[in-house]
Amino acid sequence: MASLWGGRFEKDMDEIVKRYNASIFFDQRMYNEDIDGSVAHVTMLAKQGIVTEAERDQIIAGLEGIRADIAAGKITFTVEDEDIHMGVESRLIARIGEVGKKLHTARSRNDQCQVDGRLYLKKEIREILESLCCLEDVILRKAEQYADAITVGFTHLQHAQPITVGFVFMAYFQMFKRDIQRLQDTLARMDYNPLGSCALAGTTMPIDRRCTSELLGFAAPCENAMDGVSDRDYSLEFLSDASISMMHLSRWAEEFAWWNSSEFAYIAIDDSFCTGSSIMPQKKNPDMAELIRGKVGRVYGDLMQLLTVMKGTPLAYNKDFQEDKESLFDAIDTWKASIDIFARMLDKTEFRMDQIQKQLGKGFLNATDIAEHLARQGIPFREAHSIVGRMVKTCEHKGCDFEDLTAEDLAAIDGRVTPDSLGDISISACVDARTSFGGTAPAEVRRQIAVGREWLSSLERQ
């Protein structure tokens, strides 16, 4: 098949060069966006009198026929197509003849691949936003379920303070909320139409870029044609968003792997999200959590790949930019699948509160609460901190808990401390008392849930 751009060439491309140069095997997934861009473009050309209305209708009918055939699996792209743009246009010309050659008036593959990429990514972002909202809904439901359930809070992998399971869920809710907000920001920043930028400098033809922007659902045309064809910031920003969100998923997946272990036994992951061992019959492995934890490396790599491609590219278009798609598509596919798998796994995971209860007496989880209790009685906090530290040391020597310290033990530590002055230092009392804004008290966790639910509902109303 003769190339649509080969007029000044005397030789065909070498076969190995054709394969190295072709992007059709991965960019064909954008066929809908490519055809949408062409339909909008020829509609504008007719509006401006650059093609006739009859020519417009003939071109659009041809394009829609190609779209239907691709969707039905009747078209198989090959290396001869080179890319999705040439693949569609060459078939259009073969179907409707000379009039098909008018479609490419006042545009270039440089702006065409950009409009396809932006349209495709806008669609995918909306789907990912929907998936993240579904994950947030699962989190809110599970947080409500476990709003009163007390577990161990860690710092430095050491028992730190008692918290509620619902509190943990709401911490992750905030992470994914920021992921949603970042994607919304990216969507707003990329919502500009590059079509009509042509190769890099615009065109002498009397086109209307605002018309194509409106037809394609963009906020406005790109302000500068050279930037319009050479910008890949939107892809980089998306890959950054994906990397941060995958990191959030990976952190929780890491905790799932801990919590599922025999040493913790905090959770029971549904069998449908685990695998067994080929040799050890007793094993129930948290493989989905581990895979999510591992797949974050792919998305980090996608971001670094495109950053590296872009760092040495002068204005305007360079063939290097063809390398922007595979990493973008990989990150989209990996992120979407990871969100959906994690949300389903989370929904079907139950916390084993009987096992967690056994851990609450370890590590002096109420130490900070006692120090704050003493501070409320007028003892300077640094002194209260020291007193409780000595209480811990005494308990370690005696092999007991705070509640077991006698009046004599406390008097030996500090005369200002008595069993009566300590009050209720039970784990549940400590959790209930942490009512500061953003704290772990069940009442405060329920406030966070209510705020989260209202925010999520506001997104659904938009």
C-alpha positions in Angstrom: 0.0 0.0 0.0 1.4 3.4 -1.0 2.0 5.8 1.8 -0.2 8.9 2.0 2.9 11.0 2.7 5.4 9.5 0.2 5.3 12.0 -2.6 8.9 13.2 -2.4 10.4 9.7 -1.8 11.9 7.5 -4.4 12.1 4.4 -2.3 9.7 2.6 0.1 10.6 2.1 3.7 12.6 -1.0 4.5 10.4 -3.7 6.1 12.3 -3.5 9.4 11.9 0.3 9.4 8.2 -0.1 8.8 7.8 -2.2 11.9 10.0 0.0 14.0 8.2 3.1 12.9 4.6 1.8 13.1 2.4 2.6 16.1 -0.8 1.0 14.7 -0.5 -2.1 17.0 -1.0 0.0 20.1 -2.7 3.3 19.0 -5.5 1.5 17.2 -7.4 1.5 20.5 -8.0 5.2 19.8 -10.0 4.6 16.6 -13.2 6.0 18.1 -11.4 9.2 19.1 -9.7 9.4 15.7 -12.9 9.2 13.9 -14.6 11.6 16.3 -11.9 14.2 15.6 -12.2 13.7 11.8 -16.0 14.1 11.9 -15.7 17.3 13.9 -12.9 18.5 11.5 -14.8 18.0 8.3 -18.0 19.4 9.9 -16.0 22.6 10.6 -14.5 22.6 7.1 -18.0 22.5 5.6 -19.2 25.3 7.9 -16.3 27.4 6.7 -17.0 26.6 3.1 -13.7 24.8 2.6 -15.6 21.6 1.6 -19.2 21.4 0.4 -22.0 20.0 2.5 -22.3 17.1 0.1 -18.6 16.3 0.5 -18.9 16.5 4.3 -21.8 14.1 4.3 -20.0 11.7 2.1 -16.9 11.8 4.3 -18.8 11.4 7.5 -20.8 8.4 6.1 -17.5 6.8 5.1 -16.0 7.4 8.5 -19.0 6.0 10.3 -18.9 2.9 8.1 -15.2 2.4 9.0 -16.1 2.8 12.7 -18.8 0.2 12.5 -16.5 -2.2 10.6 -13.7 -1.8 13.2 -16.2 -2.4 16.1 -17.5 -5.5 14.3 -14.0 -6.9 13.8 -14.2 -6.6 10.1 -11.0 -4.6 9.8 -7.6 -5.9 10.7 -4.8 -3.3 10.8 -1.3 -4.2 9.7 2.1 -2.6 9.7 1.3 -1.1 6.3 -1.3 1.2 8.1 1.6 2.8 10.1 -0.8 4.4 12.6 -4.5 4.7 13.4 -4.7 8.1 11.5 -3.3 6.7 8.3 -5.2 3.4 8.8 -8.6 5.2 8.9 -7.8 7.8 6.2 -6.4 5.3 3.7 -9.6 3.2 4.1 -11.7 6.3 3.7 -10.1 7.1 0.4 -10.4 3.5 -0.8 -14.2 3.6 0.0 -15.3 7.0 -1.2 -12.6 8.0 -3.7 -11.0 11.4 -4.3 -13.3 13.3 -2.0 -11.7 11.4 0.9 -8.5 13.2 0.2 -10.0 16.5 1.3 -10.4 15.4 4.9 -6.8 16.2 5.8 -7.1 19.8 4.7 -5.9 22.2 7.4 -4.6 19.5 9.8 -1.6 17.4 10.4 -0.9 14.1 12.1 0.9 16.2 14.7 -2.3 17.8 15.9 -4.4 14.8 15.0 -2.6 12.4 17.3 -2.8 15.1 20.1 -6.6 15.5 19.8 -7.0 11.7 19.7 -4.8 11.4 22.8 -6.6 14.1 24.8 -10.0 12.7 23.9 -9.0 9.2 24.8 -7.5 10.3 28.1 -10.5 12.4 29.0 -12.7 9.4 28.6 -10.4 7.2 30.6 -10.1 9.8 33.4 -13.8 9.9 33.8 -13.9 6.1 34.1 -11.1 6.1 36.6 -12.9 8.8 38.6 -15.9 6.6 38.7 -13.8 3.7 39.9 -12.2 5.8 42.6 -15.7 7.0 43.7 -16.8 3.4 44.0 -13.8 2.6 46.1 -14.6 5.6 48.4 -18.1 4.3 48.8 -16.8 0.9 49.9 -14.5 2.7 52.4 -17.3 4.7 53.9 -19.5 1.6 54.3 -16.7 -0.3 56.0 -15.7 2.7 58.1 -19.3 2.8 59.4 -19.3 -0.9 60.1 -16.1 -0.6 62.2 -16.5 2.9 63.6 -16.5 1.5 67.2 -14.1 -1.4 66.6 -10.8 -0.8 68.5 -7.5 -1.8 67.0 -3.8 -1.1 67.4 -2.3 2.0 65.9 1.3 1.8 64.9 4.3 4.1 64.4 7.7 2.7 63.5 5.9 -0.7 63.3 5.6 -0.4 67.1 2.4 -0.4 69.1 1.6 3.3 69.5 -2.0 4.2 70.5 -5.4 2.6 70.4 -7.5 3.6 67.4 -10.7 2.4 65.7 -10.7 0.4 62.5 -13.1 3.0 61.1 -10.5 5.6 61.7 -8.0 3.7 59.6 -10.5 3.5 56.8 -11.1 7.2 56.9 -7.4 7.9 56.7 -7.3 6.1 53.4 -10.5 7.8 52.4 -8.6 11.1 52.5 -5.8 9.7 50.4 -8.1 8.7 47.6 -10.1 11.9 47.9 -6.9 13.7 47.0 -6.4 11.3 44.1 -9.8 12.3 42.8 -9.1 16.0 43.2 -5.8 15.7 41.4 -7.5 13.9 38.5 -10.1 16.6 38.4 -7.4 19.2 38.2 -5.6 17.3 35.4 -8.9 17.0 33.5 -9.5 20.8 33.7 -5.9 21.6 32.7 -5.9 19.3 29.6 -9.3 20.3 28.4 -8.0 22.3 25.4 -8.3 21.4 21.8 -5.1 21.1 19.7 -6.9 20.4 16.5 -6.1 23.1 13.9 -2.6 23.6 15.3 -1.5 21.6 12.2 2.2 20.8 12.0 3.3 23.5 14.4 2.3 27.0 13.0 -1.4 26.9 12.3 -2.8 27.2 8.8 -3.6 29.7 6.1 -7.0 28.1 5.7 -10.0 30.0 7.2 -10.7 27.4 9.9 -12.7 27.9 13.1 -11.0 26.2 16.0 -13.7 27.2 18.4 -16.1 25.3 16.4 -14.2 22.0 16.6 -13.6 22.6 20.3 -17.3 22.9 20.9 -18.0 19.8 18.7 -15.5 17.7 20.6 -16.4 18.9 24.0 -13.2 20.9 24.8 -13.3 24.0 26.9 -11.4 26.0 24.3 -8.7 25.7 21.6 -5.0 25.5 22.7 -3.7 29.1 22.8 -0.4 28.4 20.9 -0.1 26.0 18.0 3.5 25.1 18.6 2.7 24.2 22.2 -0.5 22.4 21.0 1.4 19.8 19.0 4.4 19.4 21.4 2.8 19.4 24.8 2.7 16.2 26.7 2.3 17.7 30.2 -1.2 16.3 30.4 0.1 12.8 30.0 2.9 13.4 32.5 0.4 14.9 35.0 -1.9 11.9 34.6 1.0 9.5 35.1 2.0 11.4 38.2 -1.6 11.2 39.5 -1.6 7.5 38.7 1.8 6.9 40.5 0.6 8.7 43.6 -2.7 6.8 43.7 -1.0 3.5 43.1 1.3 4.3 46.0 -1.8 4.7 48.2 -3.1 1.4 47.0 0.3 -0.2 47.6 0.5 1.1 51.2 -2.9 -0.4 52.1 -2.0 -3.6 50.2 1.1 -3.8 52.3 -1.0 -3.6 55.4 -3.3 -6.2 54.1 -0.3 -8.6 53.7 0.7 -7.9 57.3 -2.8 -8.2 58.7 -3.4 -11.5 56.8 -0.2 -13.1 58.3 -0.4 -15.6 61.2 1.5 -13.1 63.4 -1.3 -10.6 63.0 -4.4 -12.5 62.0 -6.3 -9.2 61.9 -8.3 -9.9 58.8 -10.0 -12.6 56.9 -9.7 -12.0 53.1 -12.4 -13.7 51.1 -11.1 -16.9 49.4 -12.0 -15.4 46.0 -9.1 -12.9 46.3 -6.5 -15.4 47.5 -4.5 -18.2 46.1 -2.9 -21.4 47.5 0.4 -23.0 47.4 1.4 -25.6 44.9 3.2 -27.6 47.6 1.9 -26.4 51.0 -1.8 -27.3 51.4 -2.4 -25.0 54.3 -1.5 -21.8 52.6 -3.9 -18.9 51.8 -1.9 -16.2 50.2 -3.0 -12.6 49.8 -1.8 -12.5 46.2 -4.1 -9.7 45.0 -2.7 -7.4 47.7 0.8 -8.5 46.7 0.2 -8.0 43.0 -1.2 -4.5 43.6 1.9 -3.7 45.7 4.1 -5.0 42.9 2.2 -3.3 40.0 3.0 0.2 41.4 6.5 -0.3 40.0 5.0 -0.5 36.5 3.3 2.8 36.8 6.3 4.5 38.3 8.2 3.1 35.3 5.6 4.5 32.9 6.1 8.0 34.5 9.9 7.9 34.3 9.8 6.6 30.7 7.8 9.5 29.5 9.7 12.1 31.5 12.9 10.7 30.0 11.4 10.9 26.5 10.4 14.5 26.9 13.5 15.9 28.6 15.5 16.2 25.3 12.9 17.1 22.7 13.1 20.6 21.1 10.1 22.4 19.8 8.0 21.4 18.0 7.0 17.8 17.1 9.5 14.9 17.2 9.1 11.3 16.5 10.1 10.6 20.1 6.5 11.6 21.0 5.2 8.4 19.5 6.7 6.8 22.7 4.1 8.6 24.8 1.3 6.2 24.2 2.4 2.7 25.4 3.3 4.0 28.8 0.1 5.9 29.1 -2.0 3.0 28.0 -0.2 0.7 30.4 -0.7 3.0 33.4 -4.4 3.4 32.5 -5.0 -0.3 32.3 -2.9 -1.1 35.4 -4.5 1.6 37.6 -8.1 0.9 36.6 -7.7 -2.8 37.3 -5.9 -2.2 40.6 -8.6 0.1 41.9 -11.4 -2.2 40.9 -9.7 -5.3 42.4 -8.8 -3.6 45.6 -12.3 -2.2 46.1 -13.9 -5.6 45.7 -11.3 -7.3 47.9 -11.8 -4.6 50.6 -15.6 -5.0 50.4 -15.3 -8.8 51.1 -12.6 -8.5 53.9 -13.7 -8.8 57.5 -11.7 -7.8 60.5 -11.2 -10.5 63.1 -11.9 -8.4 66.2 -11.4 -11.4 68.5 -7.8 -11.7 67.4 -7.2 -7.9 67.5 -8.6 -7.8 71.1 -5.7 -10.0 72.1 -3.2 -7.4 71.0 -4.7 -4.4 72.8 -3.0 -5.2 76.1 0.5 -5.2 74.5 2.7 -2.2 74.1 1.2 0.1 76.7 -1.2 1.7 74.1 -2.7 4.0 76.7 0.6 5.6 77.8 0.0 8.9 75.9 -3.5 9.2 77.2 -2.3 8.8 80.8 0.3 11.6 80.2 -2.4 13.9 78.8 -4.7 13.0 81.7 -1.9 14.1 84.2 -1.3 17.2 82.1 -5.0 18.2 82.5 -4.5 17.9 86.2 -1.8 20.6 86.1 1.4 18.6 85.8 3.5 20.0 83.0 3.4 17.7 80.0 7.1 17.0 79.9 7.0 16.0 83.6 3.9 13.9 82.9 5.7 12.2 80.0 8.6 11.3 82.3 6.2 10.0 85.0 4.5 7.7 82.5 7.8 6.6 81.2 8.8 5.5 84.7 5.4 3.8 85.1 6.2 1.8 81.9 9.6 0.8 83.3 8.0 -0.4 86.6 5.4 -2.4 84.7 8.1 -4.1 82.7 10.0 -5.0 85.8 6.9 -6.4 87.5 5.4 -8.0 84.4 2.1 -6.1 84.7 -0.1 -3.4 83.1 -0.8 0.1 84.2 -4.0 -0.9 85.9 -2.0 -3.4 88.1 0.3 -0.7 89.7 -0.4 -0.3 93.4 -0.7 3.0 95.3 2.8 2.2 96.7 4.2 1.7 93.2 2.7 5.0 92.0 3.9 6.9 95.1 7.5 5.6 94.5 7.3 7.0 90.9 5.8 10.4 91.8 3.8 11.5 94.8 1.3 13.4 92.7 0.0 10.2 91.1 -2.5 8.0 92.8 -4.9 5.3 91.6 -7.8 7.7 92.0 -6.0 10.5 90.1 -5.5 8.2 87.1 -9.2 7.7 86.6 -10.4 5.4 83.8 -7.4 4.4 81.8 -9.0 1.5 79.9 -8.4 1.2 76.2 -12.0 1.9 75.3 -12.1 5.1 77.5 -8.9 6.3 75.9 -10.4 5.9 72.4 -13.7 7.5 73.4 -11.8 10.5 74.8 -9.9 11.4 71.6 -12.7 13.7 70.3 -10.4 16.4 68.9 -11.2 17.3 65.3 -9.9 14.5 63.1 -9.4 12.2 66.0 -10.2 8.5 66.5 -13.2 8.7 68.9 -16.1 6.8 67.3 -18.2 10.0 67.4 -15.5 11.9 65.5 -15.1 9.1 63.0 -18.8 9.2 62.3 -18.5 12.9 61.7 -15.7 12.2 59.2 -17.9 9.6 57.5 -20.8 12.0 57.2 -18.5 14.7 55.7 -17.0 12.2 53.4 -20.4 10.9 52.3 -21.6 14.5 51.6 -18.5 15.2 49.5 -18.9 12.0 47.5 -22.6 12.8 46.9 -21.6 16.2 45.6 -19.4 14.6 43.0 -22.2 12.4 41.8 -24.4 15.5 41.5 -21.9 17.2 39.2 
